[in-house]
Amino acid sequence: MTEMGGAVAALGAEIAVEAVDPAGAGSLHEEILGKLRRFLVEGSLPDGARIPERTLCESFGISRTPLREALKVLAAEGLVELLPNRGARVRSYTETDIRELFEVMGGLEALAGRLACENITDAEIAAVEKLHYEMYASYMRRDLPSYFKLNQLIHKAIVDAARNATLAVTYDNFATRLQRVRYNANRENHKDRWGEAMREHEQILDALQRRSGVELNDILYRHLMNKQAAALRYRHDHPAQAAD
């Protein structure tokens, strides 16, 4: 069995166990969507690779209709590209796409940090601190999926604390499009980028605790630009598959 086939089979078994739970019978679509999203974000298929619909359907024990419904949602999120009459493939962003997306995301997160320092409560800071130390534990275990999930929760908590609905909606739109790119950036090994990101998060937490908006603004923008550089290096080392 290929590495991709093994990953699909393992994911299918996980969904199958959850799908037979009567309590979750009405949420099969959400289960498939969530697991398929994670499967794509965590890089089980390379950029530009065709989505193996038949293999996934067999592994999940479902027809193509619910799978294709999930793929439509993921296409709207920017993880998948739908091909007319030819299925779907993993979305591949160009270097220009990555630069532009991170530039906008950096601006959004910087603004969120400044506003959060004006509006965040002590309880919210404590919640971010708890997430931070859970993330650090994941980093020490080299558990990238857990680390990434907690990392995203921290960034989202800062955005929520900004108390700006327009900012939150715009952020969510860009965050979904960058999920896979940001995940892969953590795999980039140039000068221990993962460790560098963890140290940047220490600075983020410290500035947030002191409610230093200007400082947090600068730290978050620099954090996103460093992530951009790592994402570009990863893309250079892992070129997308040629479209057929």
C-alpha positions in Angstrom: 0.0 0.0 0.0 1.3 3.5 -0.9 1.9 6.1 1.8 -1.1 8.1 0.4 -3.3 4.9 0.4 -2.3 4.1 4.0 -3.2 7.6 5.1 -6.6 7.4 3.3 -7.3 4.1 4.8 -6.5 5.3 8.3 -8.6 8.3 7.9 -11.5 6.2 6.5 -11.4 3.9 9.5 -11.5 6.9 11.9 -14.6 8.3 10.2 -16.2 4.9 9.9 -16.1 4.5 13.7 -17.6 7.9 14.3 -20.2 7.5 11.6 -21.9 4.4 13.2 -22.4 6.3 16.5 -26.2 7.0 16.6 -25.6 10.2 18.5 -23.6 11.5 15.5 -25.8 10.1 12.7 -27.1 13.5 11.7 -23.7 15.0 11.4 -22.0 12.7 8.9 -21.5 15.6 6.5 -19.6 17.6 9.2 -17.6 14.5 10.2 -16.5 13.9 6.6 -15.8 17.6 6.0 -13.7 17.9 9.2 -11.6 14.8 8.6 -11.1 15.5 4.9 -10.1 19.1 5.7 -7.5 17.9 8.3 -6.3 15.2 5.8 -5.6 18.0 3.2 -4.2 20.5 5.6 -1.8 18.1 7.1 -0.3 17.4 3.7 -1.2 13.8 3.0 -1.4 14.7 -0.6 1.1 17.1 -2.4 0.1 20.4 -3.9 -1.6 19.9 -7.2 -2.4 16.2 -6.6 -5.7 14.8 -7.8 -8.1 13.9 -5.0 -8.6 10.1 -5.1 -12.4 10.2 -4.9 -13.0 6.4 -5.4 -10.4 5.5 -2.8 -11.8 7.9 -0.3 -15.4 6.7 -0.9 -14.3 3.1 -0.4 -12.4 4.0 2.8 -15.2 6.1 4.2 -17.9 3.7 3.2 -19.9 6.5 1.5 -21.1 7.4 -2.0 -19.6 10.1 -4.1 -22.4 12.5 -3.4 -21.5 13.4 0.2 -17.8 13.4 -0.7 -18.3 15.9 -3.5 -20.5 18.1 -1.3 -17.6 18.2 1.2 -15.2 19.0 -1.7 -17.3 21.9 -2.7 -17.0 23.4 0.8 -13.3 22.9 0.8 -13.0 24.5 -2.7 -14.8 27.6 -1.2 -12.2 27.6 1.6 -9.3 27.5 -0.9 -8.0 24.0 -0.1 -9.3 22.3 -3.2 -9.7 23.2 -6.9 -12.6 21.7 -8.7 -11.9 20.5 -12.2 -14.8 20.5 -14.7 -15.8 16.9 -15.4 -12.4 15.7 -14.0 -12.9 15.7 -10.2 -10.8 17.8 -7.9 -7.2 18.4 -6.9 -5.3 19.9 -4.0 -5.1 23.7 -4.4 -1.6 24.9 -5.2 -0.7 28.6 -4.5 1.9 30.4 -6.5 4.7 32.3 -4.8 2.9 35.5 -5.6 -0.3 34.1 -4.0 1.6 33.2 -0.9 3.3 36.6 -0.6 0.1 38.5 -1.1 -2.0 36.4 1.3 0.6 36.6 4.1 1.0 40.4 3.5 -2.7 40.9 4.1 -2.8 38.3 6.9 0.1 40.1 8.6 -1.7 43.4 8.5 -4.9 41.8 9.9 -3.2 40.1 12.7 -1.1 43.2 13.6 -4.3 45.2 13.8 -6.0 42.5 15.8 -3.1 42.5 18.3 -3.3 46.3 18.8 -7.1 46.3 19.3 -7.0 43.2 21.5 -4.7 45.0 24.0 -7.3 47.7 24.3 -10.2 45.3 24.8 -9.1 41.9 26.2 -10.2 40.8 29.6 -8.0 39.1 32.3 -10.0 35.9 31.8 -9.2 35.9 28.1 -5.5 36.5 28.7 -5.5 33.6 31.1 -7.2 31.4 28.4 -4.6 32.4 25.9 -1.8 31.6 28.4 -3.3 28.2 29.0 -3.4 27.5 25.2 0.2 28.7 24.9 1.5 26.2 27.5 -0.5 23.4 25.9 1.0 24.4 22.6 4.5 24.4 24.1 3.9 20.8 25.4 2.9 19.8 21.9 6.1 21.4 20.5 8.2 19.5 23.0 6.6 16.2 21.9 7.1 17.3 18.2 3.4 16.8 17.8 2.8 19.0 14.8 -1.0 18.4 14.4 -1.7 19.2 18.0 0.7 22.2 17.9 -0.9 23.6 14.8 -4.5 23.3 16.2 -3.5 25.1 19.4 -1.5 27.7 17.5 -4.6 28.6 15.4 -6.8 28.8 18.5 -4.3 31.3 20.0 -4.4 33.5 16.9 -8.2 33.3 16.7 -8.5 34.2 20.4 -6.5 37.4 19.8 -8.7 38.3 16.8 -11.8 37.7 18.9 -10.5 39.9 21.7 -10.2 42.8 19.2 -14.0 43.1 19.3 -14.2 44.0 15.6 -16.7 42.0 13.7 -15.5 43.1 10.3 -12.0 42.2 11.1 -13.0 38.8 12.4 -15.0 37.9 9.2 -12.1 39.1 7.0 -9.6 37.2 9.1 -11.6 34.0 8.9 -11.7 34.2 5.1 -8.0 34.5 4.8 -7.2 32.0 7.6 -9.1 29.2 5.9 -7.3 29.8 2.6 -3.9 29.7 4.4 -4.5 26.7 6.6 -2.4 24.2 4.5 0.3 26.7 3.7 0.8 27.7 7.3 0.8 24.1 8.4 3.5 23.2 5.8 5.6 26.3 6.9 6.1 24.6 10.3 7.7 21.7 8.5 10.4 23.9 6.9 13.7 23.2 8.6 15.7 26.3 7.8 17.4 27.3 11.1 14.8 25.5 13.2 11.8 27.6 12.0 9.5 25.7 14.3 11.6 26.6 17.4 11.8 30.2 16.2 8.0 30.4 15.9 7.7 29.1 19.4 10.0 31.8 20.7 7.9 34.4 18.8 4.8 33.1 20.6 6.6 33.7 23.9 6.9 37.3 22.8 3.3 37.5 21.7 2.1 36.2 25.1 4.3 38.6 27.0 3.2 41.7 25.0 -0.5 40.6 25.4 -0.1 40.2 29.2 1.3 43.7 29.4 -1.4 45.0 27.0 1.3 46.6 24.9 -0.6 47.2 21.7 2.1 48.8 19.6 4.6 46.1 20.6 2.2 43.3 19.9 1.2 44.9 16.5 4.9 44.7 15.5 5.5 41.2 16.8 2.5 39.7 15.1 3.4 41.3 11.7 7.0 40.1 12.0 5.7 36.6 13.0 3.6 36.4 9.8 6.4 37.6 7.6 8.7 35.0 9.0 6.0 32.4 8.4 5.7 33.7 4.8 9.4 33.2 4.3 9.2 29.6 5.6 6.2 28.9 3.5 8.0 30.1 0.4 11.0 28.0 1.2 8.8 25.0 1.7 7.1 25.5 -1.6 10.4 25.9 -3.4 11.6 22.5 -1.9 8.3 20.8 -2.6 7.0 22.0 -6.0 3.5 21.3 -7.0 2.6 18.4 -9.3 2.1 19.4 -12.9 -1.5 19.7 -13.9 -2.8 17.2 -16.4 
